[in-house]
Amino acid sequence: MTPQATPQNGTVRVTVWSENRHEKRDELVARLYPDGMHGAVKAGIEENLGSKVSVRTATLDEPEHGLTEEVLANTDVLTWWGHMSHGDVDDEIVERVHGHVLAGMGLIVLHSGHWSKIFTKLMGTSCTLRWRSEQDRELVWTVDPTHPIAKGVPHPIVIDQQEMYGEFFDIPTPEELVFISSFSGGEVFRSGCTFRRGHGKIFFFSPGDQDYPVYHHKDVRRVIANAVEWAVTDRPERAYPELLRYETNDFFNGKSYQGATA
């Protein structure tokens, strides 16, 4: 992994990843997202952040899923949406993304990405939940109004039609809970959660099913854009956490130690 500096000239480099399978097979999804779901997410980030970001897209059926070492090394924040093809994501690519997150790349996991290989690997749990797709109204309530991800969004965000996600959501206790959602059926869900793994920041945000135009919703777009800005590392370069041995009274010159892993 090549160490990468923090964003140059203040421009955040974003890669928006999506399966892009529903759009090819389902007429409704193609109609809702003519540029793909990844295209809608990309447009929302650019709409809110403008010249502060440089956004590219990558999809499952590209070589290496569009997530080559070069692409990831030049990505400050990766967004991830998957649903029908989690199992088709190559384990080698998952390991590659995992390493970059631990080294400091930000990760925004969207909706059904909760069951992706990368999110379950980072969480260490099943990441299962209850669900129903029957055009529920979702209210996204802000429970941490001073958090930067909640900046400029209404309380609540009203999504007229959406897939229901409900508890129990099998994730580790979030470091920060930014949003909870309630649904017309009475269910509630931790819909906006932050985590840190290694040097990387992670945000899970649940609104955004393929059967509903959620990624065209201005407030959902604002949350994702806010999360992109939040997830950028403050560290001067990307580096995988390392086990170092220090001599007594030498606080600054650690030496690499492989130990039992050598």
Secondary structure, 3 states (H helix, E strand, C coil): CCCCECCHHHCEEEEEEECCCHHHHCHHHHHHCCCHHHHHHHHHHHHHHHHHEEEEEEECCCHHHHCCHHHHHCCCEEEEECCCCHHHCCHHHHHHHHHHHHHCCEEEEEHHHHHCHHHHHHHCCCCCCEEEEEEEEEEEEECCCCCHHHCCCCCCEEEEEEEEEECCCCCCCCCEEEEEEEECCCCEEEEEEEEEECCEEEEEECCCCCCCCHHHCHHHHHHHHHHHHHHCCCCCECCCCCCEECCCCCCCCCEECCHHHC
